[in-house]
């Protein structure tokens, strides 16, 4: 008999006999009637766990990580409001079930069984994953097992407070809501969790409202690795800015008491709380995991003897609310009902085609209030003396700064955040004066933690804001890229577009900085971004393009719920000249506020038919320099600026090069994983007769005089172009 059946047999024999584990007497304020309702939720959670394993054995279920031993979370749900956004641990089925009891019209048994069966009718993911989640229950789906949802929970709590001061058009959370996030004791050790907890305390001690409730479900083990005794309490009890609460998660009365106290503290004071719950893990970690293969049998049996359902039945019996035999009847009736539902859901349709699966990658559009843009009076007041600069050619950094000012004037829901973006105005001055123009609430100087920056953005986006986070350097993104890949990009996919987190992430990136920083500040790899489904990547190279594209990026986020990354070439921020010192050839006038470049709209300079150079970013700048020498050699050239790196505007590019004899790709990213790889494939498939590429080497970037040694150069582009045209490549 496996451990699942052993736990089941223990219940069916011990419940009628009143053979209960010892424990404290029930404590207020939970009543007996309320306790019976929670016991029903706990039984349903257990029955669903048991049935999911039966479904898997029959080939009708596909993922069996369960909640058995963590049923105390039902009491936590009861202590909260169903409008409090909850970012849940994967063992929190009991929480979702109990919350469903607070919201009319939710058939939670049917809904969760559909999820187990990966049915296309699953109301949260549509069969894409077995996830907890519900739009009606304000539970965004989480697929994380390592607490990567904690940073966005911090952001959600911040968004609740900020929305009181700056109500966004698409606000989702109630004014007095609190954000809730749960995780295990093992996950609490992950850098993501530690960063989020630190960010919450850092924010709270400064007096910023942050209504957030952390819940650590401490079962003492992470798969097979034990958590040291007392570790969670000793590491969390005295964290600055965070109030610590503790309860026995096996005792629904004690859990409800502590959860209610923590929730009331957080809601009243708008400060974070940490609720530490003792739990047990039944059935092993997940699936076919057998706990007795790495734990002593007596330890496994000791946890099974401490079954929270037995504790609940004891407490309710002592309270006079439920006789032991009635507790057994509830459990058996629940198991029978779940088995019947399971037999029905396996008949429901499942996803079949790639199109079915991919249909939710792109989130649905949303209706936004129309705007006529900022008024001349408002612009004059905010820009001040900078209004005079609009008539003169400007650098990329200045045009981006002006565009951000206009956009923030037009859309009050735009929030900027990042390291040094406020008082300093960004490392490269792109956000200069914005904090003085719009205040500290809308231009936020964050702590030095990229995961927290992106988590703040994701959380703000979930409550109707349009966040524009900044990562100082592309290389720093790698500290936090899972916040894009595993959290932001997957949310509409796993929620059928019911939850979205649109944003415009600005990253100062790419190479060509002379004598500064080496590979930490010059990173020419976009591979980590290119393969994230649904992500939009913009890369402007001139000031006018930067302003127009940034406006489109904001429109995509605001109206189409897209996650957009705008990669801004660092070396081009201050660039003034093109061919000769003092020529001002790379500066452009700032375009009118209503001008934008649509996603997928490429740029073209020249109309030569001998050679088309397809490029972007710094490659655009270098190719324009090379154009002069090529013209002198008699090669008629056109330069195609891709601008949008994802989704790659393939048809527009092919159309732009169709009447050219040769095509040269200039890609400042590396040979491996760069944009050129995809472009070479597209040109081959389209039958382009003559094409080649110039790329960076597969190398990190050096500091000092060798900064450009591994990167494409003007001279290298000229040489490659001549070789291609002359048939030597």
N, C-alpha and C positions, 0 to 999 in steps of 0.2 A: 504494500500500500504506500503510495507516495505521500508527501507531507501535506498536500492539499486535502486529500481524503482523511488523513489523520486529524487535521484541524477540524474538519467537518464532523467526524465521528466524536471528537471531544465535545463539541457543542451539543450534539444530539443526545449524548449520554449524561453530560454534566448539568445541562439546563434543567431538565425535569427533576433531577435529583437535588437541585439546589446546591450543587457542589461548586462553590464559587471561590475564587482567590480572595485572600484577605485584603482589606483596604480601609480607608477612612469612611466615615459616615457621609452621606450626601450633605452638601452645603448650599445655602442660597447664593444667588437669587433664582437659579433654575428651578422651576416647579416640576412636579411629577408628570403632569400632562404634557408639558413641553419636553420632558425627558423621554416619554414614550414615543413622541414624534421623531426625536433624534435617534432613538433605538431603531425605529423602522428604517430610517435613512442609512444607519450603519449596517443593518441586515441586507439592504439592497446593494450597498457597495460590496459587501462580502459575496453575495450571491452572483453579482456581475463578474467579480474576479474569478470565482469558481467556474462559471459558465464560459468565460473567455478561454480558459484553458481547455475545456471540453471542446469548444469550437475549433481551437487550434489543432487538437489531436485529430479532429474530423476533417481537417483541411478547409474549414470554413471561417477560421479566425487567423489573424496574422501577426499579432503583437500582444504580448501578455504581461507586460510589466503592470503590477497591480498595487492596490492600496491597503491590502490586508495588514492589520496592525496599526494603521494610521487613521482608523475610523473616528478618533477623537476630533478630527477636523470638522465633523458635522457640527459640533458645539461651537467651534470658532465661527462658522458661517452664521449660526443662530445669533451670535453676539454682534453681528455686523448688519448693515443695510444691503439689500440686493442691488442698490445703485452704487455701491462702493466698488470701483474697478479692482478686480482680483487677478493677479498674475501668479498662477498656481504651479506648485510642485507636481510632478507626474504621479504622486501617490495620493492625490487629493480628490478622488472620486466622491468620497463622503461629503466633502465641502460642497461640490457642485450639486449633489443630490439634495442636501439640506437646503441650499439656496433655492433650488427649483420649487421646494415647498413654500417659498415665500412669494413666488411669482405665478399668478394664475395662467393656465393655458399651456404649460410646459409638460410634455410627456417624457420625463427624464429616462425612464426605463427603455422605452422605444428608441429614443435618441442615442443613448449610449450603446445600446446593442447594435444599432446601425453602424456606429463607429467601429465596434469590434469586427463587424463583418466587412468593413471597408466598402460599404454601400455608397453608391452615388447619391443616395437620398440622405446620407448623414448631414444633418443641418449645419454643422460647423465646417468640416473640411471637405465634404462631398466625396468622401472615400479616398482622400489623398494621404491620410495618416490617422492613426488612432490617437486623437488628442482630446484633452479636456478643453472645453470652451463653449461659449454660447453668447450670442448677441443679446438675447433677451435677459440673460443673467449677468451681463456686464463682465464676462470672463473671456478676455482675448486668448486665443489658443497659444500654448507654449509647447515647443518641441525640445526645449533645453533639458539636459540632465546635469548641467554643470553651472547652474545659476546665471547663465548669460542674460536672463530676463530681469535681473536685479537692477542694472543701470537704468533701464527704461522705466522701472517702477519708481525709482528716484525721480526721473524726469516727469512721470505722470503726477506724482505728488507735488512737484514744483509747479506743474501746469495748473493744478487745481487752485493753488494760491495765486498764481499770476492771472488766471482768468477772472478772479474777483476784481482785479485792478484794471485789466485790459480784456474785456470779454470778446472772444473771437466769434466770428459768424457761425462757425460749425462746432461750437462747444458741445462736448459729449457728456462730461461729468457734472454732477450736481455741485452747487456752490460749497456745500458743507460736507462733501464726500471726503473719504480718506482712501488712499491707495493701499492695497494689501499685496504682499508678495511672500511666497512660502518656498522653502528649500530644505534640503537635508543637511545633517551635520557634516557629512563628507563634502558636499558642495560648498559649505560655508568656508572651506579652506581654499577654494579656487580664487585666483587673483581677481577674477571678475566680481565675485561676491565681496571680497575684501575691499576692492576699489569702490564698489557701490556703497557699502556700509561706511567707509571713510568719507565718501562724498556727502552722504546724508548728514553725518556728524559735523563735517566742515561747514556745510550750509547752515545747519541748525544753530551752531554756536554764534553765527553772525546775525541771528535774529530773523532770518528769512523764513517765511512760513513753509513748512514741509510736512504736511499731514500724511505720514507713511508708517505703516505697521509691518515690520519684518516678522516672519514666523519661521522659526527653525524647528523642524521635526526631527528630533534627536533619537534615532533608534540604535545609535552606538556603533554603526558599521557602514562602510562604503564598499559595496560588493563583498569583498573578503577582508578588507583592511579595517581593523578596529579603530574607533576614535578614542583617544586617551580619556580616561575617566576624569570628569570635571573640565574638560577642555573648552567646551562651548561656554559654560558659565564663567569660567575664569577669564576667558578672552573677551567676553561681551558685557559683563556686569558693569564695568566702569568705563565704557566708551563715552567720550565727551559728546554731549549733545543728544544722546540717545538714552531713553529710560528703559530699564530692564525689568521684565516680568517673567514669572516662571510658573509652570503648572504641570501636573501629572496628566499627560495626554491619554492615559488609559482610563481616567476618571472624567466622565462627561460633565459632572457638576463642577469639579475643580477647574476644568478647562474652560467652561463657560464663564465662570467667575473671573478668571485671569484675563480671558480674551475680552470680556466686557470692560474690565478696568483699563486694559491697554487701549481699546478702541475709544473709550470715553476720554482718556488722557490725550490721545492723539487728536481727536475731533475738537476738544475744548481748547487745547493749547497750540494746535497746529504744529506739533513737533513730533519727531519720529519715536516710535517705541519698538522694542525687541521682545517678542514673546517666545520663550524657550519651552518647548513641549517635550516631555519624555514619552517616547513611543517604543513599540517593538516592531520588528520586521518578520512577517510570516511568509511562508512559501519560498523563501530564498529571494534573490535579487530580482530575477525576471526569467520568463520563458523556462528553459530546461535547466536553469541553475539549481544545483543541489547543495544546499547549505551544509549538509553533513559531510560533504567532501572536503571542506576546509575548516569546519567548526566542530568542536566536540558535540556528540549527540545530546549529552545532558544539557548543554547550553541551548541548543535548538529547542529541546523539550521544555526547558524552563521558560523560554519566551512563549511557546505555544500554550503553556499553562496560564500565562498572563494575558490571554486573549482579551482585548478590550470589550468584546461582546459579552464575555462572562462578567467583567467588571460592571458593565452597564446594567445587565440583568440583576446583579446583586444590589446595586444602588437603587434601582427602581423597586425591587422587592422590599428593601429596607424603608423606602419612602412610602410604601403601600400603594404604589401606582400600577404595578404589574406583577402578577404572580409568575413564578418560574415556568409553570406549564404553559401559560399564555405567551411568555417570551419564546418558548420553543415553537409554539404554533405560528407566531409571527415569522420566525426564521424559516420554518418549513414552507409556509404558504408563499413567502417571498421567493425562495429557491424554485418552487414549482412554477410560479408566474414567470420568472426570468427564463426558465427552460422553455416554456411555451413561446415567449417572445423571441428567443433565439431561433427556434425552429421556423418562425415566420420571417425574420429579417434576412436569413440566408437565402431566401427566395427573391429578395429585392435586387434591382439592377446594380451592377458595378461599372466602374469606368472601363472602357475597352480600348480606346484609341489614344494616340498621342495628343490629338486635338482635344479630346475630353480632359486629359490630365492638364494640359497647358492652358486651358481656357481661363484660368484664374490668375495666371502670372501677371497680366496687366490688370490693374485695379479698375473699377468702374469710375467714370467721371462723376463729378458732383456739380450741382447748380450753385453758382456764386453770384452774389449781388453785383450788378454792373457798376462800373466806375468810369468816370471821365478823366481820371488821372489827377495829379496834383494841380491845384490852381496856381496861376502866376504869383499871386500874393503869398501863398504858402511856400512856394519855391524860393521867392526872394527872401522871406523871413528865415528859412532854414539854411539856405546856401550862403547867405551873407555876401562877403566879398568874393566868394568863389563864383558868383554869377558872372563876373567879368571874364573868367577863364573860359567860359563856354564858347566864346567866339574864336578862340585860338586853338591850334592843334595841341593835343594832349597825349601823354603816355598811356599805356595800358592800365597802370595802377590808378592813375587819376580818373580815367574814364570809368573804371569799375567803382571807384569811390562815389562818383557822381551818380552812377546808376543805382547803387545801393541807397543813396539819399532819396532819389526820386521814388524808388520802389517802397521804401519805408514810409514815405509821405503818403503814397497811394493806398497802401495796405497796412492797416494798423495791426494785423495779426502776424506780421513778419517780426521774428526775434532773431538777433545775431548772438552767437556765443562762441567762445574759444579762449585759448591762452593769449593774453595780452591784446585782445581785440579792442578793448575799451580805452583805458587811460593812455596806453601807448599808441593805439591805433594800428596794431598789427606789426609784425616784424618788418614788413615792407611798406607800411603806411597805407594799405588799401582801405582800412577802416578808420582812418584819421577823422577826428571831429564828430564821428557818428554818435558816440556816447554823449557828448555835450549837446548834440542836436536832438537826441531822442530819449536820453535818460538811461540809467543803469538797469532798469527793468527790461529794456529792449535791446541793449547792447551789453552782454553779460561777460565779465571777466571770470572765467572758470578756474578751477584748480588744474594742476598739471597732470591730467590723466585723460588720454584720448578715449578710453572706454566710457568714462563718465560724460565726456563731451557729447559723444554720439548717443549715449543713453538718454541724456537730457533732451537732445533733439527728438529722438523717437518718442519719448514721453510727451513732449510738448505737441508733437504732430498728432498724437492720439486724441488730444483734446481740442483740436481745431486750429492750432497755430500753424504758421508756415515757418519752420525754423531754418536758419541758414548757419549751420555750424562751420567752423573753420578748423582744419588741421594744418598746423604750421608748415610742415614739410611732408612730402609724400612718403618718405621712409618711416615717419611716425605713424602712419596709418596702420602698419602691420601690427602694432600693439593692440589694435582694436577692430581689425577687419571683420571679425565674426559678428560685430554689431550690425554691419551692413549685410553680410552674407546670411547669417543664421537668424537674425532678428528682423531687420527692416524689410529686406527683400522677400522674405518668406511669409510675412504676416498676411497680405492679401491672398497669397497662394493657399495657405492652410485655413483661411476663414471664408473662402469664396467671395472675397472683396467686402465682407461685412465689417472688417476692421482694416484700417490703413494707417500708414505713418509717412505721409509725404514730406519731403525735405529737399533742400538744395545744399549739398555738402561742397564747400569750397576747399580745395587743396592747392597749396603752393607746391609745384612739383617740377619734374623733369630736370635737365642738366644745364650745363653751360655757364654756371656761375664761376667766374674767374677767381681762383685762389681762395675759395671759401668752402670749408666744411667737408670736402670729400663726399663719400657716398652717404653720409648721414643727412646732408642737406642737398644733395644732388642725387635723385633717384629716378632712373629712366626706365622703370618697369611698371606697366599698367596691366600686366597679366592677371593680377589678383582681382582686378575690377572687371575685366573684359568678359569673364565667363559667369558672372552673376546674372541669372535670368531676370529680365525685366528692368535691369538698371540702365539708366540713361547716362552717357558720358559725353560731356561737352569739353572742347578744348579750343578756346579762342586764342588768337595770336596778335591781333591789333586792338587798339583801344575802342574803335567804333564797333568792331565785331564783339568785343568783350561786353560792352554795354547792351547791345542788341540781343546777344545770346543769353546774358544773365536774365534779362526780362523774360525771355522764352522759358528759361529754366524755372523761374518763379511761376509763370503761368502753368507749366506742366505740373508743378507741385500743387499749386492752389486749385486748379480746375480739374486736373486729371489724376490727382492723387499719386503722382509718380515720385520715386526716389531718384534724385538726379545728383550726379557728381560733376562738378565743374573743375577741371584740372587747369590751373592757371600757370603758364610757363614763367618760372621765377626770373630767368634771365631777361625776359621781355618786359617785365614790369616797368623798368626805368628806361627802356630802349628808346632813343630819340632818332638816331641816324641810321641810314640804310647802307649807302655806298661809300660816303665820305664823312669825315668828322664835320659836324655843323650843318649837314644837309637837311636835318629834320625829316628825313624821308620815311621814318616809321611812325611818326605821330599822326594822329587823325583828329578832326573836330569831334566834339561830343555830340552824338545824334539826338534828335528830339525824343522826348519821353515816350511817344507813341510808336516808335520804330523798334522792330525786333526781327530776328532771323529765326524762322521756323525750324523746328527739329527736322533734320534730314536735308536742310537746304545748304548746299555746298557753295564755296566761293571759287571764282575763276578770275585769274589775271592773265590777260593776253589771249590771243586766238591762233597762235602758231600751229601748224599742222605737222611739223617734223617730229616734235617731241612734246608729250604731256608729262609733267612732273606731278605726281600725286603725293600729297604730303599733309602736314599739320604742325601746329606749334612752332618750335624753333626751326623745324625743317622748312616751314613756309618762309621764314625769314632768310635762312641760308639759301634756299632755292631762288628767292627774289634777287639775292646778291649774285648767284651763279648765272642768272638769266642774262645779265649784261654781257658777261664774257662769252656766253653761248651765242648771243646775237651777233657779236663781233666776229665769231667764227662761222657765221652764216646759218646757224640752226634756229629755225623759227619755233618758239616755245610757248606753251601755255602752262600755267601753274594752277593746279586744282587744290584748294584748301578744303580738306574733308570736313573740318570743324566738329562734326558729330561722330565720335568714335564708337558709340553704341546707342541704339542699333546702327550698325554701319550702313550708310546710305548707298548701297551697292548699285541700284538701278541708276541713281543720279550720277554716280561716278562713271559707270559704263557709258552712259549717254554723253558725258562730258569728254570722253577720250575716244569716242567711236571713229572719228575721222582723222585720228593722229596715226602716223606711221609707227611710232614707238612710244612706249610708256615706261617711265622710270619712277619707282616708288622710293621716296625718301622717308625713312622711319627712324626717328631718333631713339626709339626704344630698341631693346636688344634683338639680336637675330632670332633667339629662341623666345617665343611667347609674345612677340610684338605684333602690331597691326599688320605688318607686311606679310606675315604668314597667311592671314585670311585673304588679303588682297591678291596675293600670288595665286591662291586657289581659285578665287572668283575670276581673275583674268584668264586663267587656264580653262576653266569651265565655259567661259563666255567666248572662247576662241580668239582672244586678242592675239594678233600674230607675233608681236615682238615686245617683250617686257622684261624688266630686270629690277633689282632692288639694291638700295644702299641702306644699311642698318648700322646700329651701334654693335660693338663687340659684346660677346657674352661675358661681361666683366663689370665689376663695381667701378665707380668713378673716383679718380685720384684727386688729391688736394694739390694746389700749386700749379706750376707751369704745365703739368701734364693733364690738367683738368679736362681737356678736350681730346686727348689722345685716342680714347676708345669710342669717340662719338663721330657721327657724320660731320663733314666740314664742307665749306664752300668749294675748296679745291677738289675734294673727293667726289662731290656731286658733279662738277665739271668733267672730271676724268671719266666717271661712270657714264655720263650722258654721251660723251664723245665716243666711247667704246661701243655703246649700244647703237648709236646712229650709224657708226661705221662698220657695224657687224662684227665687232671684236669681243663682245661680251658673251 
